[in-house]
């Protein structure tokens, strides 16, 4: 059995090793769930800010209503990279990080999460695509259990999210790649979906 508090200490240390000292943090609690912290790193010299959740990996993802409670399973934290400070994203990231324990969803690459409201104040993105882990922050090994994975979130407009539901994550990523889309640009244009 993994000690959740001890695990979160290791997760935080892993994030600090990857990004350096955080430049701010906020904690959010929802009724019936454990607290989720969101750490901010940056902005770096290029103006890039990274937001990382801390607390989602406390328990393995699975159905909270299942008859058998998982002692092992996938564990993850969420990462968002964006140019410039968008601190109004903190609460929304905590909402997304709480979704496995609240709704019983298992977040995996290719999944789409829709907030139904802007990801940050004044933003046009209301959903995110879960990207492949390992690029920005390496997996964190956990003795005898699945590693903690750090899942990047790629902001989507409502139209991109709807298009992704029909055509799939890979097709949307191919559109972004072909258009040279900077997914870290908080003001980027919607990719052509015609």
Secondary structure, 3 states (H helix, E strand, C coil): CCCHHHHHHHHHHHHHHHHCCCCEEEEECCCCCCCEEEEEECCCCCCEEEEEEECHHHCCCCCCCCCCCCCCCCEEEEEEEEECCCCCHHHHHHHHHHHHHHHCCCCCCCCEEECCCCCCCCCCEEEEEECCCCCCCCCEEECCEEEEEEEEEEEEEHHHHHHHHHHCHHHHHHHHHHHCCCCCCCCCCCCCCC
